Amino acid sequence: MPYVFGPVPSRRLGISLGVDLTPSKTCTFDCLYCQVGKTTCVRADPGPLVPIREVIRELDRKLEHLTPDVITISGSGEPTLHSEIDQLINHVRASRDHKIAVITNGSLFWREEVRKKVLEAHRIMPTLSAASEETFRIIHRPHPSITLAMVIQGLRDLRQEYQGELFLETMFLRGINDDQEEIDALNQLLEEVSPDRIQLNTVARPPSDGKALALDRQRLEEIRKFFGSKAEIIADARPKGGDHSHDSLLILVTEMARRRPVRIVDVANALDIPVNEAENVLNSLQSEGTLFSKEHEGDLYFSG
């Protein structure tokens, strides 16, 4: 199934069934920290990137056998670039009881037509990680037509129109956006946007660019206290899993690792299996050439 993947472990959502609406790595940004890799197609204009009817058919088939915590519209690029994202959201709302989350970089909400297409999602989870244009361009390497001011205005407008849960992620990179001046300015912007929750994150898997360095837990805790009661650290959150047969384990682990690099402990936590079983599955998939491994900051990650 090229469009529907998972279930995969989500540090923010539990067990998530993902829907990928972008071909290859199509995005408005080319973020330093992206765990999926470099953006191969940087664009800013929405379009019918993949056939939405095929996406919906695949999702319906998958849901005949699975009950995820949430259906997550995310994947390998920016989902709001798909001009028919509303058809997917409306289909799920009309035919299923599942919650729908949209994980987005928030770069296109300055466009009214984009905001309107996602208003029926139960939760929207955009990103705001910079308070200055210079830092914004260093971290996100956006399409030339997109500025930080446009992103901020889009988030303000979304907050005014959207009735669901707005969870805003802030990705911190050591030496880039973690000084107190940047954090003070970010805090002011976050107060203006007024999300329901502020989720603090840092690099947890091999990034697109080696300049993306993680903050330690102590610094994240200091920032969390500064941001106040809405803020939480999600970098080390561990989702719960369920029961899986041996054959389904092979399929699930392969799908997880092909979408984003995973550690042995990630697989064990997500699928609720012993660590040694997760290790055996990953090593087996690596031996047959389905996955390969790479070390990052002392941890071994597996990817497809």
C-alpha positions as CSV (number, residue, x, y, z in Angstrom):
1,M,0.0,0.0,0.0
2,P,1.8,3.1,-1.2
3,Y,-0.4,5.7,0.6
4,V,-1.5,4.1,3.9
5,F,1.2,2.9,6.3
6,G,1.4,1.5,9.8
7,P,0.4,1.3,12.5
8,V,3.5,3.2,13.5
9,P,4.6,4.5,16.9
10,S,3.9,8.1,17.5
11,R,5.4,9.9,20.4
12,R,2.4,12.3,20.5
13,L,-0.5,10.1,19.4
14,G,0.0,6.5,20.4
15,I,-0.5,3.9,17.7
16,S,-1.1,5.8,14.5
17,L,-2.3,4.7,11.1
18,G,-0.6,7.0,8.7
19,V,-1.9,8.4,5.4
20,D,0.7,9.9,3.1
21,L,-0.7,12.4,0.6
22,T,2.6,13.5,-1.0
23,P,4.7,11.6,-3.6
24,S,8.3,11.0,-2.7
25,K,9.5,13.9,-0.4
26,T,7.4,16.8,-1.5
27,C,7.3,19.7,1.0
28,T,7.3,23.4,1.4
29,F,10.3,23.0,3.7
30,D,13.7,21.2,3.6
31,C,14.2,21.1,7.4
32,L,17.6,20.4,8.9
33,Y,16.1,17.9,11.4
34,C,13.7,16.0,9.1
35,Q,14.0,12.2,9.9
36,V,12.6,11.3,6.4
37,G,15.5,12.8,4.6
38,K,16.1,15.8,2.3
39,T,13.2,17.3,0.4
40,T,13.4,16.2,-3.3
41,C,10.6,18.6,-4.4
42,V,10.2,21.9,-2.7
43,R,6.9,23.6,-3.7
44,A,4.4,26.0,-2.3
45,D,1.3,25.6,-4.5
46,P,-1.3,22.9,-3.5
47,G,-2.4,20.3,-6.1
48,P,-3.9,16.8,-6.5
49,L,-0.5,15.2,-5.8
50,V,-1.8,11.6,-5.5
51,P,-5.2,10.1,-6.5
52,I,-7.4,10.7,-3.5
53,R,-9.9,8.0,-4.4
54,E,-7.2,5.4,-4.3
55,V,-6.0,6.7,-0.9
56,I,-9.5,6.4,0.5
57,R,-9.9,2.9,-0.9
58,E,-6.6,1.8,0.7
59,L,-7.5,3.3,4.0
60,D,-10.9,1.6,4.1
61,R,-9.3,-1.8,3.4
62,K,-6.7,-1.3,6.1
63,L,-9.3,-0.3,8.7
64,E,-11.2,-3.6,8.1
65,H,-8.5,-5.3,10.2
66,L,-7.0,-2.5,12.4
67,T,-8.2,-0.2,15.2
68,P,-5.6,2.5,15.6
69,D,-5.7,5.2,18.2
70,V,-5.8,7.8,15.5
71,I,-5.6,8.2,11.7
72,T,-2.8,10.6,11.1
73,I,-2.5,12.6,7.8
74,S,1.2,13.1,7.6
75,G,3.8,11.0,5.8
76,S,6.9,11.9,3.7
77,G,6.0,15.6,3.0
78,E,3.6,18.4,3.8
79,P,0.0,17.0,3.6
80,T,-1.7,20.4,3.1
81,L,0.0,20.6,-0.3
82,H,-2.7,18.1,-1.4
83,S,-5.6,20.1,-2.7
84,E,-8.1,17.4,-1.9
85,I,-7.1,16.7,1.7
86,D,-10.7,17.7,2.7
87,Q,-12.2,14.8,0.8
88,L,-10.1,12.3,2.9
89,I,-11.1,14.1,6.2
90,N,-14.7,14.3,5.3
91,H,-14.8,10.6,4.2
92,V,-13.4,9.5,7.6
93,R,-15.7,11.8,9.5
94,A,-18.8,10.4,7.6
95,S,-17.9,6.7,7.7
96,R,-15.7,6.1,10.8
97,D,-15.5,6.8,14.5
98,H,-11.7,7.2,14.3
99,K,-10.1,10.5,15.4
100,I,-8.2,12.4,12.6
101,A,-5.0,14.3,13.2
102,V,-3.2,16.4,10.7
103,I,0.6,16.8,11.3
104,T,1.7,19.8,9.3
105,N,4.5,22.3,9.3
106,G,1.9,25.0,9.2
107,S,3.4,26.8,6.3
108,L,0.2,27.2,4.1
109,F,-2.4,28.3,6.6
110,W,-2.0,31.9,5.4
111,R,-4.1,30.6,2.4
112,E,-7.8,30.7,3.3
113,E,-8.6,27.7,1.0
114,V,-6.0,25.5,2.8
115,R,-7.4,26.4,6.3
116,K,-10.9,25.6,5.2
117,K,-9.9,22.1,4.0
118,V,-8.6,20.9,7.4
119,L,-11.2,22.5,9.8
120,E,-13.1,19.1,10.2
121,A,-10.0,17.3,11.6
122,H,-10.2,16.5,15.3
123,R,-6.6,17.7,15.9
124,I,-4.2,19.9,14.0
125,M,-0.6,19.8,14.9
126,P,1.5,22.5,13.3
127,T,5.1,23.5,14.0
128,L,6.6,26.8,15.1
129,S,10.3,26.6,15.9
130,A,11.6,30.1,15.1
131,A,10.9,33.7,16.1
132,S,13.1,35.4,13.6
133,E,13.3,35.2,9.8
134,E,17.0,34.3,10.0
135,T,16.5,31.4,12.3
136,F,13.4,30.3,10.4
137,R,15.4,30.0,7.2
138,I,18.3,28.2,8.9
139,I,16.1,25.5,10.4
140,H,13.4,25.0,7.8
141,R,15.1,26.1,4.5
142,P,11.6,27.0,3.1
143,H,10.4,27.6,-0.4
144,P,11.5,31.1,-1.4
145,S,8.0,32.4,-1.4
146,I,7.3,31.5,2.2
147,T,8.3,33.8,5.1
148,L,8.0,33.4,8.8
149,A,5.5,36.3,8.9
150,M,3.2,34.4,6.6
151,V,3.4,31.3,8.8
152,I,2.6,33.2,11.9
153,Q,-0.3,35.0,10.4
154,G,-1.6,31.7,9.1
155,L,-1.5,30.1,12.6
156,R,-3.3,33.1,14.1
157,D,-6.0,32.9,11.5
158,L,-6.3,29.1,12.0
159,R,-6.7,29.6,15.7
160,Q,-9.6,32.0,15.1
161,E,-11.5,29.6,12.8
162,Y,-10.7,26.1,14.1
163,Q,-12.8,24.5,16.8
164,G,-10.8,21.4,17.3
165,E,-7.6,20.8,19.3
166,L,-4.6,22.8,18.3
167,F,-1.3,21.2,19.5
168,L,1.7,23.2,18.4
169,E,5.1,21.6,18.2
170,T,8.4,23.5,18.8
171,M,11.5,21.7,17.6
172,F,14.6,22.8,19.4
173,L,18.1,22.5,17.9
174,R,21.2,23.0,20.0
175,G,23.1,26.2,19.1
176,I,20.4,27.4,16.7
177,N,17.1,28.3,18.5
178,D,17.8,27.5,22.1
179,D,19.3,30.7,23.4
180,Q,17.2,32.8,25.8
181,E,16.6,35.7,23.3
182,E,15.0,33.3,20.8
183,I,13.0,31.5,23.5
184,D,11.6,34.8,24.8
185,A,10.5,35.8,21.4
186,L,9.0,32.3,20.7
187,N,7.1,32.5,24.0
188,Q,5.5,35.7,22.9
189,L,4.5,34.2,19.5
190,L,3.1,31.1,21.2
191,E,1.0,33.3,23.5
192,E,-0.4,35.1,20.4
193,V,-1.3,31.9,18.6
194,S,-2.7,30.4,21.9
195,P,-2.6,26.6,21.1
196,D,-4.3,24.1,23.4
197,R,-0.9,22.5,24.1
198,I,2.8,23.3,23.4
199,Q,4.8,20.2,22.6
200,L,8.6,20.5,23.0
201,N,10.7,18.3,20.8
202,T,14.3,17.8,19.8
203,V,16.2,15.6,17.4
204,A,15.5,11.9,18.3
205,R,16.3,10.1,15.1
206,P,19.0,10.6,12.4
207,P,18.3,14.0,10.9
208,S,18.5,15.2,7.3
209,D,21.5,17.4,8.1
210,G,24.2,16.7,10.7
211,K,24.0,20.3,11.9
212,A,20.7,19.4,13.6
213,L,21.8,18.6,17.2
214,A,19.6,17.6,20.1
215,L,19.1,19.4,23.4
216,D,19.6,17.5,26.6
217,R,16.8,16.8,28.9
218,Q,17.8,19.4,31.5
219,R,17.6,22.2,28.9
220,L,14.2,21.0,27.7
221,E,12.9,21.0,31.2
222,E,14.1,24.6,31.7
223,I,12.3,25.7,28.5
224,R,9.1,23.8,29.6
225,K,9.0,25.6,32.9
226,F,9.5,28.9,31.1
227,F,6.7,28.3,28.7
228,G,4.2,27.4,31.5
229,S,1.4,24.9,32.1
230,K,0.5,24.3,28.4
231,A,4.0,23.0,27.6
232,E,5.1,19.4,27.7
233,I,8.2,17.5,26.6
234,I,7.3,14.9,24.0
235,A,10.9,13.8,23.0
236,D,10.9,10.7,25.2
237,A,7.2,9.9,25.3
238,R,6.5,6.2,24.7
239,P,3.3,5.1,23.0
240,K,1.4,1.9,24.0
241,G,1.0,-1.1,21.6
242,G,-1.1,-4.1,21.1
243,D,-1.1,-7.8,20.1
244,H,0.4,-8.9,16.8
245,S,1.0,-12.2,15.1
246,H,4.5,-13.1,13.9
247,D,3.7,-12.4,10.2
248,S,2.0,-9.1,11.0
249,L,5.1,-8.1,13.1
250,L,7.3,-8.5,10.0
251,I,5.0,-6.3,8.0
252,L,4.4,-3.7,10.6
253,V,8.1,-3.3,11.5
254,T,9.0,-3.0,7.8
255,E,6.4,-0.3,7.3
256,M,7.5,1.5,10.4
257,A,11.2,1.5,9.5
258,R,10.6,2.5,5.9
259,R,8.7,5.6,6.9
260,R,11.1,6.8,9.7
261,P,14.2,5.3,11.4
262,V,13.4,3.2,14.5
263,R,15.4,1.8,17.3
264,I,14.8,-1.6,18.9
265,V,13.2,0.0,21.9
266,D,10.9,2.0,19.6
267,V,9.5,-1.1,18.0
268,A,9.2,-2.9,21.4
269,N,7.3,0.0,22.9
270,A,5.1,0.6,19.9
271,L,4.1,-3.0,19.4
272,D,4.1,-4.0,23.0
273,I,6.5,-6.9,22.5
274,P,9.7,-7.9,24.4
275,V,12.9,-6.1,23.5
276,N,14.6,-9.3,22.4
277,E,11.7,-10.1,20.1
278,A,11.9,-6.7,18.5
279,E,15.7,-7.1,18.1
280,N,15.2,-10.5,16.5
281,V,12.7,-9.1,14.0
282,L,14.9,-6.1,13.1
283,N,18.0,-8.2,12.7
284,S,16.2,-10.7,10.6
285,L,14.9,-8.0,8.3
286,Q,18.4,-6.5,8.1
287,S,19.9,-9.9,7.2
288,E,17.6,-10.4,4.3
289,G,18.3,-6.9,3.0
290,T,14.9,-5.4,3.7
291,L,16.3,-2.9,6.3
292,F,19.7,-1.4,7.0
293,S,21.1,0.1,10.2
294,K,22.9,3.3,11.1
295,E,24.3,4.6,14.3
296,H,23.3,8.1,15.6
297,E,24.5,9.6,18.9
298,G,25.2,6.1,20.3
299,D,21.9,4.6,19.3
300,L,21.3,2.1,16.4
301,Y,18.5,3.0,14.0
302,F,16.9,0.8,11.4
303,S,15.4,2.1,8.2
304,G,14.2,0.9,4.8
